[in-house]
Amino acid sequence: MADTLRRLTNTSSFSVLQDKLESWHKDYHVISCDQNLNRCCELIELTAKVQGQLFAILNLTAAEGGPYAGVDTLKTRLLPWLGSCFSLAKTSVSDDTSLQLIQDSVEKDRRIRELSLSHDSDMQKMETQLCSTRLQLDSTRAELFDTQKELDDTKSKSATTLLATEDEILQLKEDLRSAHEQVEIYKRKLDAVDDYERQIRLLRDEVSYLSAEKAMLQERLVRSRSPSPLPRLSRSSSPVRNESPTRAQLTNSSRHARLVSRLSDLYAVERLEAQTLLRRYISDLDMVQKIIFIAVVESFKTAKLAYRQFKLRVRKTLSTSYFGPESLEDAAVDYIVRNLDLYDVQASVNDVINAMNVNPRISFPPEVDFVLISTLIREMCRVAFAMQTLDPPLDLAFASDGELYNDSKYRRSYDSEFSAPLVMYHVWPALMEGNTVIVKGEAVTRRGAVWSRSRSRSRSTSPVRARSLSPTRSLAFNSKRSLSPERLTASRL
């Protein structure tokens, strides 16, 4: 079809026909009648040729469109035109009426086609909606099935949860108890803030004192460089001792604050770690706290005794060759402050463990040893030994089970009976400076404390402590103690 149409276009048949028609129109009145008829026949022949080519293109176009394409066009335009051309008798309908009918028919067919297309599109939309509705229904059924399955699982889990409720309640109670312990620790730390503020004030006073002492020493240094004979006479004069304090006296306030802070840290950290270790072997929390308290008290006693012995040895060594501006007592204390590492802390730890093994107030499983809490004992011995170098020295308040509770010396533990007037046992001792309480201790007050005290005394001969006479422990402790009296020699002094 495309080749035929291209050939028809290239021949320009309609242009030739238009030119001939215009030429005939110009010569119509000039030429004769026969010539006019010839020209008209020529135009008819030319028109017939063009129509033949157009019918050939129409045939090819209809063939390319398929068996059903172009049917409406042939019905509405070609067939009525052929009918009007080949009809023998003229109908009563006029040309205008026939044209109007054809247009009405064409309009009706167009409307029919539009309605058919709209109907088909509506049917497709309804089918699409039906498919989507079916998909939603399937998804709803799947969700309903999943919900039913989850409901069944929830019922089974609920049944299991009801069986485990008692265990969970016990676990929650244990968690609540540990939370109370943490709260109590935080309260103690909050109480220690006041102590820290007081220590800060002491440190500030110490700094100001040291600054004044520095200025005084610089002045003395300038005087010593002058040719004045006053420095030679100052050794025998008493005011020199007041102007030349020892290192122990200069650092007394700072060491006091540091040691008090360290004791608070022992209570907050090392004590809880030791308590956790002991709870692995002893289920009774009261007995664990008693063991820790006795270990602290025994450590303090042993450290005080070791300090006195150490000081005697230092004084004996210095007495033969010491010639200084300060007294021999101050020189001994100053030497101990400078050489705290010479303290045989392991010997004190062994003494504390020996004392705890024969203590009738506590019991301990025979398969384990008090060496478990040796870290706490060692640190407590070091702190107690250093506290004896202060002026005045720090000491622990006297404590006994069944004593009247003193609010100025102790705080009640979280599990105490706050209406009980007597102390059942102590958790942590109070720190004293003379008759003044520096740091409060902790005590447990419960009703029936006197009865518990008499009961503990009646069991003082309990066979549980028979393991304290084990020869292996005695041999080990004696071997460790054998070298302690000779650690301090004149060469090391």
Salt bridges, closest charged atoms under 4 A:
ASP3 OD1 - ARG6 NH2 2.63
ASP27 OD2 - ARG39 NH1 3.36
GLU42 OE2 - LYS20 NZ 2.97
GLU107 OE2 - ARG110 NH2 1.91
GLU107 OE2 - ARG111 NE 3.58
GLU114 OE2 - ARG110 NH1 2.53
GLU184 OE2 - ARG188 NH2 3.98
ASP191 OD2 - ARG411 NE 3.80
GLU219 OE2 - ARG223 NH2 2.67
GLU270 OE2 - ARG262 NH2 3.20
ASP286 OD2 - ARG446 NH1 2.97
GLU329 OE2 - LYS311 NZ 1.97
GLU329 OE1 - ARG315 NH1 3.11
ASP334 OD2 - ARG338 NE 2.79
ASP344 OD2 - ARG487 NE 3.96
ASP351 OD1 - ARG481 NE 3.17
ASP369 OD2 - ARG473 NE 3.23
GLU379 OE1 - ARG262 NH2 3.16
GLU379 OE2 - ARG382 NH1 3.35
ASP395 OD2 - LYS304 NZ 2.74
ASP401 OD2 - ARG361 NH2 2.97
ASP401 OD1 - HIS426 ND1 3.81
GLU403 OE2 - HIS426 NE2 2.61
ASP415 OD2 - ARG446 NH2 3.07
GLU433 OE1 - HIS256 NE2 3.47
GLU442 OE2 - ARG188 NH2 2.41
